Amino acid sequence: MKKTTLMLALVFAATATFAQKKTTTSATVSFDATTSLDALPKAENKTVIALVDTKKGDVAFEAAVKSFSFSNPKIQEHFNSKGWMNSDEFPQASFKGKIVNPSAVNFKKDGTYTADVAGDLTLHGVTKPVTTKATFVVTGKTFTAASSFVIKLEDYDVKGGAIGAGKVAKEPTISVSATF
């Protein structure tokens, strides 16, 4: 009887713990480096893994660099090349952080909430701190999360002739969205 009670308690505790972590494998990360000289350096990756721990406030996403899709295949080739993102050597981009003010989001009540998120973005083998605002829209048992922020490519040691020539923005906007 004691073993059964202990096992049931462990199962309920594990279920409660896992229920707090929401994951998806179909989040989206967009990369917009358009300039007045070129409107094409814009890409989207719809196969991003994302996590939000509604209890602890942990937030994370991971994207395969080669999964960014550009409208122009030549730009995609340049994006993945050694002179740019070098996706063979640095195949993943990731963010790991926290909701700074977790009480700003009530994941149990329908509504739209804005919260501060801070963490580390790893891109091209370089990790730098990022802070941004995120919007959470809670509807029933699901919610969406979205955020946009600007990075400096030079901070991540990303270089390329198109950047220097002004065809690619030196400070692109990264947008992340996910439904959990």
C-alpha positions in Angstrom: 0.0 0.0 0.0 2.8 2.4 0.9 4.6 1.6 -2.4 1.4 2.3 -4.4 0.8 5.6 -2.6 4.4 6.6 -3.1 4.2 5.7 -6.9 0.9 7.6 -7.3 2.4 10.6 -5.6 5.5 10.5 -7.9 3.3 10.2 -11.0 1.1 13.2 -9.9 4.2 15.3 -9.1 5.8 14.5 -12.4 2.5 15.2 -14.3 2.2 18.6 -12.5 5.8 19.4 -13.3 5.5 18.5 -17.0 2.2 20.4 -17.4 4.1 23.6 -16.7 6.5 23.2 -19.6 4.9 23.9 -22.9 6.8 23.1 -26.1 6.2 23.3 -29.8 8.2 22.2 -32.9 6.5 24.6 -35.2 7.5 28.0 -34.0 8.7 30.6 -36.5 11.7 32.8 -36.5 11.9 35.5 -39.1 15.1 37.3 -40.2 14.7 40.8 -41.9 17.9 42.4 -43.1 16.3 44.4 -45.9 17.8 47.8 -46.9 16.9 50.5 -49.3 19.3 48.8 -51.8 17.8 45.3 -51.5 14.4 44.1 -50.3 15.3 40.4 -50.6 17.4 39.6 -47.5 14.4 38.4 -45.6 13.9 34.8 -44.5 11.7 32.6 -42.4 12.2 29.4 -40.5 9.0 27.5 -39.6 10.6 24.5 -38.0 11.8 26.1 -34.8 11.6 24.3 -31.4 10.4 26.5 -28.6 9.7 26.1 -24.9 8.0 28.2 -22.2 7.9 27.0 -18.6 4.8 28.8 -17.3 5.8 28.1 -13.7 9.5 29.1 -13.7 9.3 31.6 -16.6 12.0 29.9 -18.7 11.9 30.7 -22.4 13.9 29.0 -25.1 14.1 28.5 -28.8 16.4 26.7 -31.2 16.5 27.0 -35.0 18.5 25.1 -37.6 20.3 27.8 -39.6 19.9 25.9 -42.9 16.1 25.9 -42.4 15.8 29.6 -43.1 14.1 30.0 -46.4 14.7 33.0 -48.7 12.7 33.9 -51.8 15.9 34.1 -53.8 18.0 30.8 -53.7 21.2 32.8 -54.3 20.7 34.8 -51.1 20.0 31.6 -49.2 23.3 30.1 -50.6 25.2 33.2 -49.5 23.5 33.2 -46.1 24.7 29.6 -45.4 28.2 30.1 -46.8 31.4 30.4 -44.8 31.6 34.1 -45.5 28.3 34.7 -43.8 26.5 32.3 -41.3 28.7 29.3 -42.0 25.8 27.0 -41.2 28.0 23.9 -41.6 30.2 24.9 -38.7 27.5 26.7 -36.7 24.3 24.7 -37.6 22.1 26.1 -34.7 20.9 29.4 -33.5 19.4 29.5 -30.0 18.0 31.6 -27.2 17.8 30.7 -23.6 16.3 33.1 -21.1 13.6 34.0 -18.6 10.5 36.1 -18.3 11.9 38.8 -16.1 8.5 39.8 -14.6 6.6 36.5 -14.7 3.7 37.9 -12.6 2.9 40.1 -15.7 1.5 37.0 -17.5 -1.4 35.0 -16.1 -1.3 31.7 -18.1 -4.5 30.6 -16.4 -6.7 33.5 -17.6 -7.6 34.6 -21.1 -6.0 37.8 -22.1 -3.1 39.6 -23.8 0.0 40.2 -21.6 3.3 42.0 -22.2 6.4 40.8 -20.3 10.1 41.5 -20.4 12.3 38.7 -21.5 16.1 38.5 -21.0 18.5 35.8 -22.0 21.4 34.8 -24.2 21.2 34.5 -28.0 23.8 32.2 -29.6 24.4 32.8 -33.2 27.4 32.0 -35.4 29.1 30.5 -32.3 28.9 33.7 -30.3 26.6 34.2 -27.3 25.4 37.7 -26.3 22.7 38.9 -23.9 19.4 40.1 -25.4 16.5 41.8 -23.7 13.2 42.4 -25.3 9.4 42.6 -24.8 7.2 39.6 -25.5 3.5 39.5 -26.0 1.6 36.4 -24.7 -2.0 35.9 -25.8 -3.8 33.3 -23.6 -6.9 31.6 -25.0 -8.2 28.7 -23.0 -5.5 26.1 -22.6 -3.3 27.4 -25.4 -1.3 30.6 -25.7 0.8 32.3 -28.3 4.1 34.1 -27.7 5.7 36.7 -30.0 8.7 39.0 -29.8 10.9 41.1 -32.1 14.4 42.5 -31.4 17.3 43.9 -33.3 20.8 42.5 -33.3 24.1 43.8 -34.6 25.7 41.3 -37.0 29.2 42.4 -36.1 28.5 41.5 -32.4 28.1 37.9 -33.6 31.1 38.0 -35.9 28.9 37.7 -39.0 30.5 39.4 -42.0 30.0 39.3 -45.7 30.4 41.4 -48.8 26.7 42.2 -49.1 26.7 43.6 -45.5 29.6 45.9 -46.3 28.0 46.9 -49.6 24.8 47.9 -47.9 22.7 45.2 -49.5 22.1 43.5 -46.1 21.2 45.5 -43.0 24.0 45.6 -40.3 21.2 45.4 -37.7 18.5 43.0 -38.8 15.3 42.4 -37.0 14.7 39.0 -35.6 11.0 38.0 -34.9 9.9 34.9 -33.0 6.4 33.5 -32.7 5.0 30.3 -31.3 1.7 28.7 -30.4 1.7 26.4 -27.3 
